[in-house]
Amino acid sequence: MRGTKPHMVEDPEAITDQTAPDWLSDDARDEWDRVMPILAERQILTIADL
């Protein structure tokens, strides 16, 4: 690949607090709890992503 990575843009309507859905397995819930704070901090996750 050539070129540079695009810069991530913070979305003013980003989701910053989202609890895991009830239907997730225990392993999936653990992963959700690991990844969600990172995505919330970066302010890049939107309703469309869910």
N, C-alpha and C positions, 0 to 999 in steps of 0.2 A: 504494500500500500504506500502511496505517496501523499505528500501534503501534511497538513496538520489536523489535529482533532478539533472539532468545533468546540467553542466555549459553552459550558452549561449556563443556561439562563434561568435565574430564579423566577418562579411563577408567583405573582401576587395572590393567586387563588389556590396555592398549593395546600395540600392536606398536611397538617402538622401533628394531628393526633387521631389515630385510627386504631381501634381495638381489633383483634383478630376475629374473623368470623367463627361462629360456634361449630360449624361443620368441619373445620380443619382437624386433621389428626394431631396427636401430641408432637410428632416430629415436625410437622408443618407449622404448628403454633410456635415451637421453639425457633424455627427459622424466621418466622414473621417477627417475633420479639427481638431477634438479632438484627434484622435488616431494616425494619420500619423506622427506628430512631435515626439511622443514617440517612434514609431518604427524607425524613421530616426535616432534619438539620440542613440538608442541601436544598430544600424547598423546590423539588422538581417533580414530585408525585402529585398527580391531579385525579379528579373523579374519573376522567376518561381512562386513566391507567388501571384503575381498579376493575 
